[in-house]
Amino acid sequence: MNAKELSTFKELLLAKKETILKSIKNTKEEGKDYTTTEVGDSVDIASNSYEREVLFELSDNERKQLVDIDIALKKIEDKDFGTCEDCGGKISVERLEAVPTATLCINCQTKKDSK
C-alpha cells in the first residue's frame, strides 16, 4: 500500500475515533440523567434500568471499536496495514474502505464466519 493510501486511511480512522469519543462523552452525559433518586413505580424503574443498560452496552461496543481503530493506526505506523492476519495476503482496498479496521482478507473472513 502506498503512502498516500496509508495517509487517507489514517485520516479516516482518526475521524472515526473522534466521532466515537464524542459519542461516548454524550453517552456519559445521558447516563448522568438516569442517576436521579426519584421514586417511581416498578415500570418506571424497569424502564430506566433498561435504558441505562443499553447506554452502557453502547459504550462497550464503542470501546471495542476504539481498540480496533488503535490497532489499525499502529499497523499504519508499522507499514503493516492491509495485510491479512491469517494468510498474509493483501486485504483489498475496497474491503478496507468498507471496514477500515479489517484484519482479515475477504476469503479468510468468509472462512472464519462459516465455522
Buried (B, 14 or more C-beta within 10 A) or exposed (E): BEEEBBEBBBEBBEEBBEEBEEBBEEBEEEBEEEEEEEEEEEEEEEEBEEBBEEBEEBBEEBEEBBEBBEBBBEBBEEEEBBBBEEEEEEBEEEBBEEBBBBBBBBEBBEEEEEE
